[in-house]
Amino acid sequence: MNEFKQHPSFQKMNPKKQKMIELLVETLNDKKITEALPILMKWKEQMKQEGLSFTEEENKLLTEIFSAQMTPAQRKQYEFLKPFIKY
């Protein structure tokens, strides 16, 4: 579940970003995609307020983290919605 912590992109990340990702992963655990989207949007707004943004490499890691927790049906929904959700 926390394999992402070993990812080079995660390990190079600002510690504040790491904490935000860990919090998000914990919060999204076992949530349906319909429950996860409002949480993700709130998290995104908090990141913006704190002046944090992600590099392209970090965005790829975020996508991997979220996809790993989804069922195949949820992944399909996520892929459809992904263009509308920029971290």
N, CA, C and O atoms as a GROMACS GRO file, in nm:
protein
  348
    1MET      N    1   0.082  -0.120   0.000
    1MET     CA    2   0.000   0.000   0.000
    1MET      C    3   0.086   0.126   0.000
    1MET      O    4   0.053   0.223  -0.068
    2ASN      N    5   0.193   0.126   0.074
    2ASN     CA    6   0.279   0.244   0.082
    2ASN      C    7   0.406   0.228  -0.001
    2ASN      O    8   0.509   0.288   0.030
    3GLU      N    9   0.399   0.147  -0.106
    3GLU     CA   10   0.516   0.126  -0.192
    3GLU      C   11   0.562   0.257  -0.255
    3GLU      O   12   0.679   0.274  -0.287
    4PHE      N   13   0.468   0.349  -0.272
    4PHE     CA   14   0.501   0.477  -0.335
    4PHE      C   15   0.607   0.553  -0.257
    4PHE      O   16   0.677   0.637  -0.314
    5LYS      N   17   0.620   0.526  -0.129
    5LYS     CA   18   0.720   0.595  -0.048
    5LYS      C   19   0.862   0.560  -0.089
    5LYS      O   20   0.956   0.633  -0.060
    6GLN      N   21   0.877   0.446  -0.158
    6GLN     CA   22   1.009   0.403  -0.205
    6GLN      C   23   1.040   0.459  -0.344
    6GLN      O   24   1.153   0.449  -0.390
    7HIS      N   25   0.941   0.516  -0.409
    7HIS     CA   26   0.958   0.569  -0.545
    7HIS      C   27   1.056   0.686  -0.542
    7HIS      O   28   1.046   0.772  -0.454
    8PRO      N   29   1.151   0.691  -0.636
    8PRO     CA   30   1.249   0.801  -0.639
    8PRO      C   31   1.184   0.940  -0.645
    8PRO      O   32   1.234   1.034  -0.584
    9SER      N   33   1.074   0.952  -0.718
    9SER     CA   34   1.006   1.082  -0.727
    9SER      C   35   0.954   1.126  -0.591
    9SER      O   36   0.960   1.244  -0.556
   10PHE      N   37   0.903   1.031  -0.514
   10PHE     CA   38   0.852   1.063  -0.381
   10PHE      C   39   0.968   1.100  -0.288
   10PHE      O   40   0.958   1.195  -0.211
   11GLN      N   41   1.074   1.025  -0.295
   11GLN     CA   42   1.186   1.049  -0.205
   11GLN      C   43   1.256   1.182  -0.232
   11GLN      O   44   1.315   1.240  -0.141
   12LYS      N   45   1.249   1.232  -0.355
   12LYS     CA   46   1.311   1.361  -0.389
   12LYS      C   47   1.219   1.479  -0.356
   12LYS      O   48   1.262   1.594  -0.360
   13MET      N   49   1.096   1.449  -0.324
   13MET     CA   50   0.995   1.553  -0.304
   13MET      C   51   1.017   1.633  -0.177
   13MET      O   52   1.074   1.585  -0.079
   14ASN      N   53   0.970   1.755  -0.182
   14ASN     CA   54   0.966   1.842  -0.065
   14ASN      C   55   0.890   1.768   0.047
   14ASN      O   56   0.784   1.710   0.020
   15PRO      N   57   0.941   1.767   0.171
   15PRO     CA   58   0.874   1.696   0.280
   15PRO      C   59   0.728   1.740   0.301
   15PRO      O   60   0.645   1.660   0.343
   16LYS      N   61   0.699   1.865   0.273
   16LYS     CA   62   0.561   1.912   0.287
   16LYS      C   63   0.470   1.842   0.185
   16LYS      O   64   0.358   1.804   0.218
   17LYS      N   65   0.519   1.826   0.063
   17LYS     CA   66   0.443   1.755  -0.039
   17LYS      C   67   0.425   1.608   0.000
   17LYS      O   68   0.318   1.551  -0.017
   18GLN      N   69   0.531   1.549   0.053
   18GLN     CA   70   0.523   1.410   0.096
   18GLN      C   71   0.412   1.392   0.200
   18GLN      O   72   0.332   1.299   0.191
   19LYS      N   73   0.408   1.482   0.297
   19LYS     CA   74   0.306   1.474   0.403
   19LYS      C   75   0.166   1.488   0.344
   19LYS      O   76   0.074   1.416   0.383
   20MET      N   77   0.150   1.581   0.250
   20MET     CA   78   0.019   1.602   0.188
   20MET      C   79  -0.025   1.477   0.111
   20MET      O   80  -0.142   1.440   0.116
   21ILE      N   81   0.067   1.412   0.042
   21ILE     CA   82   0.034   1.289  -0.031
   21ILE      C   83  -0.003   1.178   0.066
   21ILE      O   84  -0.101   1.106   0.044
   22GLU      N   85   0.075   1.163   0.172
   22GLU     CA   86   0.046   1.060   0.271
   22GLU      C   87  -0.092   1.082   0.332
   22GLU      O   88  -0.168   0.986   0.353
   23LEU      N   89  -0.125   1.206   0.362
   23LEU     CA   90  -0.256   1.238   0.418
   23LEU      C   91  -0.367   1.205   0.319
   23LEU      O   92  -0.469   1.148   0.356
   24LEU      N   93  -0.345   1.240   0.194
   24LEU     CA   94  -0.446   1.212   0.092
   24LEU      C   95  -0.466   1.062   0.074
   24LEU      O   96  -0.580   1.015   0.068
   25VAL      N   97  -0.358   0.987   0.067
   25VAL     CA   98  -0.368   0.841   0.050
   25VAL      C   99  -0.445   0.780   0.166
   25VAL      O  100  -0.531   0.695   0.146
   26GLU      N  101  -0.415   0.824   0.285
   26GLU     CA  102  -0.484   0.774   0.404
   26GLU      C  103  -0.634   0.809   0.398
   26GLU      O  104  -0.718   0.726   0.430
   27THR      N  105  -0.664   0.930   0.358
   27THR     CA  106  -0.802   0.977   0.351
   27THR      C  107  -0.882   0.904   0.242
   27THR      O  108  -1.000   0.876   0.261
   28LEU      N  109  -0.819   0.875   0.130
   28LEU     CA  110  -0.888   0.812   0.017
   28LEU      C  111  -0.901   0.661   0.030
   28LEU      O  112  -0.973   0.598  -0.048
   29ASN      N  113  -0.833   0.602   0.126
   29ASN     CA  114  -0.834   0.458   0.142
   29ASN      C  115  -0.977   0.405   0.153
   29ASN      O  116  -1.055   0.451   0.236
   30ASP      N  117  -1.010   0.308   0.068
   30ASP     CA  118  -1.141   0.242   0.066
   30ASP      C  119  -1.259   0.333   0.029
   30ASP      O  120  -1.373   0.302   0.062
   31LYS      N  121  -1.232   0.442  -0.038
   31LYS     CA  122  -1.339   0.532  -0.083
   31LYS      C  123  -1.378   0.497  -0.226
   31LYS      O  124  -1.294   0.459  -0.308
   32LYS      N  125  -1.506   0.513  -0.256
   32LYS     CA  126  -1.553   0.499  -0.394
   32LYS      C  127  -1.509   0.624  -0.468
   32LYS      O  128  -1.480   0.726  -0.406
   33ILE      N  129  -1.505   0.616  -0.600
   33ILE     CA  130  -1.458   0.731  -0.678
   33ILE      C  131  -1.549   0.852  -0.657
   33ILE      O  132  -1.501   0.965  -0.658
   34THR      N  133  -1.677   0.828  -0.638
   34THR     CA  134  -1.769   0.940  -0.614
   34THR      C  135  -1.742   1.007  -0.480
   34THR      O  136  -1.767   1.127  -0.463
   35GLU      N  137  -1.691   0.932  -0.385
   35GLU     CA  138  -1.653   0.989  -0.256
   35GLU      C  139  -1.515   1.054  -0.264
   35GLU      O  140  -1.488   1.152  -0.196
   36ALA      N  141  -1.429   0.997  -0.348
   36ALA     CA  142  -1.292   1.044  -0.356
   36ALA      C  143  -1.278   1.178  -0.427
   36ALA      O  144  -1.193   1.259  -0.390
   37LEU      N  145  -1.359   1.202  -0.529
   37LEU     CA  146  -1.344   1.325  -0.606
   37LEU      C  147  -1.360   1.452  -0.523
   37LEU      O  148  -1.277   1.542  -0.536
   38PRO      N  149  -1.462   1.464  -0.437
   38PRO     CA  150  -1.470   1.586  -0.355
   38PRO      C  151  -1.350   1.600  -0.261
   38PRO      O  152  -1.304   1.711  -0.235
   39ILE      N  153  -1.301   1.489  -0.210
   39ILE     CA  154  -1.184   1.491  -0.121
   39ILE      C  155  -1.063   1.539  -0.200
   39ILE      O  156  -0.985   1.620  -0.151
   40LEU      N  157  -1.048   1.487  -0.320
   40LEU     CA  158  -0.935   1.525  -0.405
   40LEU      C  159  -0.941   1.674  -0.441
   40LEU      O  160  -0.838   1.741  -0.442
   41MET      N  161  -1.059   1.724  -0.469
   41MET     CA  162  -1.073   1.865  -0.504
   41MET      C  163  -1.041   1.954  -0.383
   41MET      O  164  -0.977   2.058  -0.399
   42LYS      N  165  -1.084   1.915  -0.265
   42LYS     CA  166  -1.053   1.990  -0.144
   42LYS      C  167  -0.902   1.989  -0.119
   42LYS      O  168  -0.843   2.091  -0.084
   43TRP      N  169  -0.841   1.873  -0.138
   43TRP     CA  170  -0.696   1.858  -0.119
   43TRP      C  171  -0.621   1.946  -0.217
   43TRP      O  172  -0.524   2.011  -0.181
   44LYS      N  173  -0.669   1.947  -0.342
   44LYS     CA  174  -0.608   2.029  -0.445
   44LYS      C  175  -0.613   2.177  -0.407
   44LYS      O  176  -0.516   2.250  -0.427
   45GLU      N  177  -0.725   2.221  -0.352
   45GLU     CA  178  -0.739   2.361  -0.309
   45GLU      C  179  -0.644   2.392  -0.193
   45GLU      O  180  -0.585   2.500  -0.188
   46GLN      N  181  -0.630   2.298  -0.102
   46GLN     CA  182  -0.536   2.316   0.010
   46GLN      C  183  -0.393   2.328  -0.041
   46GLN      O  184  -0.315   2.410   0.009
   47MET      N  185  -0.357   2.246  -0.140
   47MET     CA  186  -0.223   2.254  -0.198
   47MET      C  187  -0.201   2.392  -0.259
   47MET      O  188  -0.095   2.452  -0.242
   48LYS      N  189  -0.302   2.442  -0.328
   48LYS     CA  190  -0.293   2.573  -0.392
   48LYS      C  191  -0.275   2.683  -0.287
   48LYS      O  192  -0.194   2.773  -0.305
   49GLN      N  193  -0.350   2.674  -0.178
   49GLN     CA  194  -0.340   2.773  -0.071
   49GLN      C  195  -0.202   2.774  -0.007
   49GLN      O  196  -0.154   2.878   0.037
   50GLU      N  197  -0.140   2.658  -0.003
   50GLU     CA  198  -0.007   2.648   0.057
   50GLU      C  199   0.104   2.674  -0.044
   50GLU      O  200   0.223   2.668  -0.011
   51GLY      N  201   0.065   2.705  -0.168
   51GLY     CA  202   0.163   2.737  -0.271
   51GLY      C  203   0.242   2.616  -0.320
   51GLY      O  204   0.355   2.631  -0.367
   52LEU      N  205   0.184   2.499  -0.308
   52LEU     CA  206   0.253   2.377  -0.350
   52LEU      C  207   0.198   2.330  -0.484
   52LEU      O  208   0.077   2.333  -0.507
   53SER      N  209   0.286   2.288  -0.572
   53SER     CA  210   0.245   2.230  -0.699
   53SER      C  211   0.338   2.114  -0.730
   53SER      O  212   0.442   2.097  -0.666
   54PHE      N  213   0.300   2.035  -0.827
   54PHE     CA  214   0.376   1.915  -0.859
   54PHE      C  215   0.440   1.924  -0.997
   54PHE      O  216   0.385   1.984  -1.089
   55THR      N  217   0.557   1.864  -1.008
   55THR     CA  218   0.624   1.854  -1.137
   55THR      C  219   0.554   1.745  -1.219
   55THR      O  220   0.470   1.672  -1.166
   56GLU      N  221   0.587   1.736  -1.346
   56GLU     CA  222   0.528   1.632  -1.431
   56GLU      C  223   0.560   1.493  -1.376
   56GLU      O  224   0.473   1.405  -1.375
   57GLU      N  225   0.683   1.474  -1.330
   57GLU     CA  226   0.724   1.344  -1.273
   57GLU      C  227   0.643   1.313  -1.147
   57GLU      O  228   0.601   1.199  -1.127
   58GLU      N  229   0.621   1.414  -1.063
   58GLU     CA  230   0.542   1.394  -0.941
   58GLU      C  231   0.396   1.365  -0.974
   58GLU      O  232   0.331   1.285  -0.907
   59ASN      N  233   0.344   1.431  -1.078
   59ASN     CA  234   0.206   1.404  -1.122
   59ASN      C  235   0.189   1.260  -1.167
   59ASN      O  236   0.086   1.198  -1.140
   60LYS      N  237   0.288   1.207  -1.236
   60LYS     CA  238   0.283   1.067  -1.279
   60LYS      C  239   0.277   0.975  -1.158
   60LYS      O  240   0.202   0.878  -1.157
   61LEU      N  241   0.355   1.006  -1.055
   61LEU     CA  242   0.354   0.927  -0.932
   61LEU      C  243   0.217   0.935  -0.866
   61LEU      O  244   0.164   0.833  -0.822
   62LEU      N  245   0.158   1.053  -0.860
   62LEU     CA  246   0.025   1.068  -0.801
   62LEU      C  247  -0.077   0.980  -0.874
   62LEU      O  248  -0.159   0.914  -0.811
   63THR      N  249  -0.069   0.980  -1.006
   63THR     CA  250  -0.161   0.898  -1.084
   63THR      C  251  -0.141   0.750  -1.052
   63THR      O  252  -0.238   0.675  -1.039
   64GLU      N  253  -0.017   0.708  -1.040
   64GLU     CA  254   0.013   0.569  -1.004
   64GLU      C  255  -0.045   0.534  -0.868
   64GLU      O  256  -0.104   0.427  -0.850
   65ILE      N  257  -0.027   0.624  -0.772
   65ILE     CA  258  -0.076   0.600  -0.636
   65ILE      C  259  -0.227   0.583  -0.637
   65ILE      O  260  -0.280   0.487  -0.580
   66PHE      N  261  -0.298   0.674  -0.703
   66PHE     CA  262  -0.443   0.668  -0.703
   66PHE      C  263  -0.494   0.547  -0.780
   66PHE      O  264  -0.588   0.482  -0.737
   67SER      N  265  -0.432   0.518  -0.893
   67SER     CA  266  -0.474   0.405  -0.975
   67SER      C  267  -0.457   0.273  -0.903
   67SER      O  268  -0.538   0.182  -0.918
   68ALA      N  269  -0.352   0.261  -0.825
   68ALA     CA  270  -0.324   0.137  -0.753
   68ALA      C  271  -0.433   0.104  -0.651
   68ALA      O  272  -0.451  -0.013  -0.616
   69GLN      N  273  -0.505   0.204  -0.604
   69GLN     CA  274  -0.608   0.182  -0.503
   69GLN      C  275  -0.747   0.158  -0.563
   69GLN      O  276  -0.842   0.133  -0.490
   70MET      N  277  -0.758   0.167  -0.695
   70MET     CA  278  -0.888   0.160  -0.761
   70MET      C  279  -0.917   0.022  -0.819
   70MET      O  280  -0.826  -0.054  -0.854
   71THR      N  281  -1.046  -0.007  -0.827
   71THR     CA  282  -1.091  -0.126  -0.899
   71THR      C  283  -1.081  -0.096  -1.048
   71THR      O  284  -1.067   0.021  -1.086
   72PRO      N  285  -1.089  -0.197  -1.134
   72PRO     CA  286  -1.086  -0.170  -1.278
   72PRO      C  287  -1.196  -0.072  -1.322
   72PRO      O  288  -1.171   0.014  -1.407
   73ALA      N  289  -1.315  -0.083  -1.268
   73ALA     CA  290  -1.424   0.008  -1.304
   73ALA      C  291  -1.392   0.151  -1.259
   73ALA      O  292  -1.420   0.247  -1.331
   74GLN      N  293  -1.334   0.164  -1.141
   74GLN     CA  294  -1.297   0.296  -1.092
   74GLN      C  295  -1.186   0.356  -1.177
   74GLN      O  296  -1.186   0.476  -1.203
   75ARG      N  297  -1.091   0.272  -1.220
   75ARG     CA  298  -0.983   0.321  -1.306
   75ARG      C  299  -1.039   0.376  -1.438
   75ARG      O  300  -0.993   0.479  -1.488
   76LYS      N  301  -1.139   0.308  -1.490
   76LYS     CA  302  -1.202   0.352  -1.615
   76LYS      C  303  -1.268   0.489  -1.593
   76LYS      O  304  -1.254   0.579  -1.676
   77GLN      N  305  -1.338   0.504  -1.482
   77GLN     CA  306  -1.399   0.633  -1.450
   77GLN      C  307  -1.293   0.740  -1.432
   77GLN      O  308  -1.307   0.852  -1.481
   78TYR      N  309  -1.187   0.706  -1.362
   78TYR     CA  310  -1.078   0.800  -1.336
   78TYR      C  311  -1.013   0.845  -1.467
   78TYR      O  312  -0.987   0.964  -1.485
   79GLU      N  313  -0.988   0.752  -1.556
   79GLU     CA  314  -0.927   0.785  -1.684
   79GLU      C  315  -1.014   0.883  -1.762
   79GLU      O  316  -0.964   0.972  -1.831
   80PHE      N  317  -1.145   0.866  -1.751
   80PHE     CA  318  -1.237   0.959  -1.817
   80PHE      C  319  -1.230   1.098  -1.754
   80PHE      O  320  -1.235   1.198  -1.825
   81LEU      N  321  -1.218   1.103  -1.622
   81LEU     CA  322  -1.220   1.229  -1.549
   81LEU      C  323  -1.082   1.296  -1.540
   81LEU      O  324  -1.073   1.416  -1.515
   82LYS      N  325  -0.977   1.219  -1.559
   82LYS     CA  326  -0.841   1.270  -1.539
   82LYS      C  327  -0.810   1.401  -1.612
   82LYS      O  328  -0.743   1.486  -1.554
   83PRO      N  329  -0.855   1.421  -1.735
   83PRO     CA  330  -0.824   1.549  -1.801
   83PRO      C  331  -0.880   1.671  -1.727
   83PRO      O  332  -0.831   1.783  -1.743
   84PHE      N  333  -0.982   1.649  -1.647
   84PHE     CA  334  -1.045   1.758  -1.574
   84PHE      C  335  -0.981   1.782  -1.437
   84PHE      O  336  -1.009   1.883  -1.372
   85ILE      N  337  -0.896   1.689  -1.395
   85ILE     CA  338  -0.833   1.697  -1.263
   85ILE      C  339  -0.684   1.714  -1.280
   85ILE      O  340  -0.613   1.616  -1.306
   86LYS      N  341  -0.636   1.833  -1.264
   86LYS     CA  342  -0.491   1.858  -1.268
   86LYS      C  343  -0.447   1.881  -1.125
   86LYS      O  344  -0.507   1.960  -1.052
   87TYR      N  345  -0.340   1.812  -1.085
   87TYR     CA  346  -0.291   1.828  -0.949
   87TYR      C  347  -0.214   1.954  -0.946
   87TYR      O  348  -0.161   1.991  -0.841
   0.00000   0.00000   0.00000
